[in-house]
Amino acid sequence: MATTFIDKARITVRAGDGGNGCVSFHREKYIAAGGPDGGDGGSGGHIILQVDDNLSTLMDFRYKRKYAAEPGVDGQGKRKSGKDGKSLTIRVPRGTLVRDAETNEIIQDMSGDEPFILCRGGKGGWGNAHFATPTRQAPRFAKSGLPGEGHDVVLELKLLADVGLIGFPNVGKSTLLSVVSRAQPKIANYHFTTLFPNLGVVYVEDGVSFVMADIPGIIEGASEGAGLGHDFLRHIDRCRLLVHVVDVSGSEGRDPAADFDAINQELKQYSPELARRPQIVAANKTDIMADDSLLEALRKHVEALGYPLFTLSAAAHQGTRELVFAVADKLKELPPVAVYEPEYVKRPPVVDTQAPLNITVEDGVYLIEGPWLQRLISNTNFGDYESRMWFDKMLRESGLFDRLDAMGIKDGDLVSMYNLEFEYQH
């Protein structure tokens, strides 16, 4: 039984949480008051995306939907820092778009070779050795690790091909691809033979080649979801040039000109920009053509619209080289394959600042902890001025500074929030 091509998948990814810091004091015979020696927690592992050219579908993501990196290990005594969590690398086919599941914005276009960190692991918490100072020689507190980032994303595969073969099912697209390239698509004499796009590299001459994709047959109504066509129209988005294959043999009693118009209408309904993409028309199956008038009617129709027409028989290897050279010449005039720019902007999380915070005082240090504060810190870029101002605004709105004032905090007293320590200034 044939397996439908999987070109879209929704997954949940979660980076590892940071390990907790350790509270420990050096204990050794004959050595009194050895001092704090609690180590820091390890950082959580990242979620990393990497292109793998051995993959051609998103089938693996149909069966596994949740991915999590390792958390960092907690710190230990003797100043032993916890081990960092192992990052998880998720391999995807080249041309995979990563979208935010909620907003549908593009986070990354996985068309290059560089790995992409989709979710960053949480930083490890500080151990009590980290807090030791000349005036605070025995800190009895440590910090929890920060949570790793999580995300629901949609993976969408858009093939990286220079040329897309379009046309009704059974017009000979797969045969043409197999003749002009080394691709070996499944070919048979029935509709919807091609259940997933096939790619082939077409070698024209030394130093000249291009990638051609056989897009599954589009049928009328595909742009509204009829048949298989709707699932695959998106694959034409990256193609710089479309080769529109039309059966002119008349063997199925169809009108080639009407077929040509029907496919273009589907393209226009799916994407007006796509319908304006350059096209070359390939009149196929001329070796079994019973009526020359069908070919001439098609030629007159498409040339009036400004499209060049080439006659060929892919099965008989007639006219294919001429088509290949024409395609190569046209590609020289066109811009490279489109790479989608990221649209996603990381937004501040919705934080419930009314939830209670735990405030304790240890050795003159005000220790502040709470789930929403942990989340707030992990989502704040302290290297960015606006991000710091937003962080300060959230703290003020929560009433935290009023609570600290009520507890008797003074200017210059130390405040510690997870991996953040600062002197209080009213």
C-alpha positions, -999 to +999 in steps of 0.1 A: +000+000+000+014+035-009+023+058+019+011+094+017+039+120+018+041+138+051+050+174+046+035+191+077+038+181+113+032+197+147+056+189+175+063+201+211+099+208+221+113+215+255+149+224+264+164+210+296+160+228+330+191+240+348+203+220+377+200+234+413+230+248+432+242+230+462+245+241+499+276+224+513+304+232+537+339+218+536+343+191+562+377+176+568+394+162+599+416+187+617+403+216+595+378+237+613+353+260+595+364+249+560+339+272+544+312+269+518+320+245+489+286+239+472+289+237+434+267+253+408+241+233+389+247+224+352+229+242+324+200+224+306+205+210+271+193+230+240+169+218+213+189+221+181+176+217+145+200+204+118+195+198+081+199+162+070+200+156+033+193+119+038+158+129+048+131+138+023+099+137+043+086+146+078+073+111+083+093+105+115+074+133+132+041+116+126+050+090+152+069+111+177+055+145+187+073+154+219+110+161+222+129+171+253+166+178+260+184+166+292+182+188+323+214+199+340+227+179+370+225+195+405+257+209+420+276+189+447+299+195+475+336+201+472+328+228+446+317+202+421+296+218+394+268+197+380+272+183+345+254+202+317+224+184+302+230+169+267+215+189+239+190+172+216+196+175+179+165+171+157+172+163+121+149+177+094+149+177+056+164+206+038+138+232+030+118+227+063+101+258+075+097+261+113+066+280+123+052+291+157+021+269+162+001+297+177+009+326+154+020+307+123+050+331+120+082+317+105+108+311+132+135+297+108+139+284+073+161+253+075+176+256+040+212+261+050+238+239+067+241+259+100+224+243+131+197+264+147+190+266+184+152+264+187+150+263+225+177+272+249+184+253+280+179+268+315+210+281+333+221+262+363+216+276+398+245+289+419+258+269+448+265+285+481+303+288+473+292+313+447+278+336+474+308+336+497+324+371+503+348+384+530+318+397+549+295+367+542+317+337+549+291+311+555+261+315+532+235+289+539+216+292+507+219+282+470+198+289+439+175+267+419+181+263+382+161+282+356+136+263+334+144+256+297+125+271+269+095+253+255+077+257+222+049+242+201+060+244+164+047+234+130+073+219+106+064+225+070+084+211+041+089+232+010+112+216-015+143+234-025+141+230-063+149+254-091+123+239-115+089+225-107+071+201-131+033+208-130+004+194-149-025+170-146-018+135-133-006+110-159+008+136-184+043+122-181+060+144-155+076+114-137+089+100-170+103+133-180+122+137-147+136+101-150+148+108-185+165+142-179+180+133-144+191+103-124+159+103-103+140+070-103+104+079-096+077+053-095+059+053-128+027+036-139-003+042-161-028+054-136-037+087-119-019+099-088+010+075-093+032+101-076+022+104-040+052+125-029+074+149-048+105+135-065+137+155-069+163+150-095+195+169-104+197+177-141+232+180-155+232+202-186+270+205-192+302+211-172+294+235-144+257+238-153+230+219-134+197+225-117+173+207-094+139+196-108+110+185-087+081+164-100+051+178-081+022+154-077-006+159-102-028+189-095-065+184-102-093+210-105-104+220-071-069+214-056-067+249-041-098+242-021-084+209-009-097+184-035-077+153-042-040+153-034-031+186-051-037+209-022-011+191+000+016+197-026+009+231-041+031+246-014+061+228-028+060+249-059+065+281-038+103+279-039+106+270-076+120+297-098+106+283-130+076+260-138+077+235-166+040+229-174+037+194-189+006+189-211-005+156-228-012+164-264-018+128-275-055+129-271-054+094-258-077+103-228-101+125-248-089+157-231-084+191-245-048+202-239-056+239-239-084+234-214-060+214-192-034+241-193-059+268-182-073+246-154-039+241-138-031+278-141-064+286-125-056+264-095-022+281-092-039+315-093-064+306-066-037+292-044-013+321-048-016+349-074+022+354-070+028+318-079+006+321-110+030+349-122+060+326-120+078+321-154+066+290-172+078+269-201+051+246-217+062+211-226+038+194-251+044+157-242+035+124-259+038+137-294+050+102-305+015+088-300-004+119-311-034+111-332-045+146-341-020+174-349-048+200-344-047+195-306-010+205-306-015+235-329-044+247-308-023+245-276+007+262-293-015+291-305-032+294-271+000+295-249+021+316-273-006+342-273-002+343-235+036+348-239+047+312-229+073+293-251+062+258-261+085+228-267+073+195-282+087+163-269+081+126-261+097+118-227+091+081-232+108+081-265+136+105-254+126+129-282+130+167-276+141+164-240+176+178-244+162+209-262+139+215-232+167+211-207+189+237-225+159+261-227+153+256-189+190+262-182+191+294-202+160+307-185+173+300-150+204+322-158+180+352-159+161+344-127+170+351-090+180+321-068+156+298-049+137+318-023+147+315+013+121+327+038+131+353+063+121+347+099+090+366+110+089+355+146+095+380+173+100+366+208+072+382+229+074+387+267+055+359+284+022+366+301+032+368+338+008+367+367+026+391+390-001+387+416+010+352+426+029+352+459+067+353+461+088+337+488+111+362+505+137+352+531+167+369+546+199+349+549+231+365+561+218+399+552+209+388+517+172+391+506+164+358+487+134+360+464+119+330+447+087+321+430+075+303+398+065+335+379+098+352+389+117+322+376+099+324+343+103+362+341+141+360+345+145+332+320+127+352+294+145+385+300+176+396+280+195+416+306+219+428+278+190+448+263+179+481+278+142+477+269+141+442+282+156+453+315+131+481+318+103+456+312+117+434+339+118+463+364+082+473+354+070+438+362+087+438+396+072+472+405+037+461+393+039+430+415+044+451+447+077+434+454+096+466+462+068+477+486+072+444+504+109+448+506+106+483+520+081+469+546+107+443+556+132+470+563+155+467+533+181+495+530+199+509+500+230+488+494+215+456+507+220+426+485+190+411+466+193+376+451+169+362+425+180+329+410+211+338+389+206+375+394+222+394+423+222+432+428+224+460+454+191+474+463+185+511+453+152+527+462 
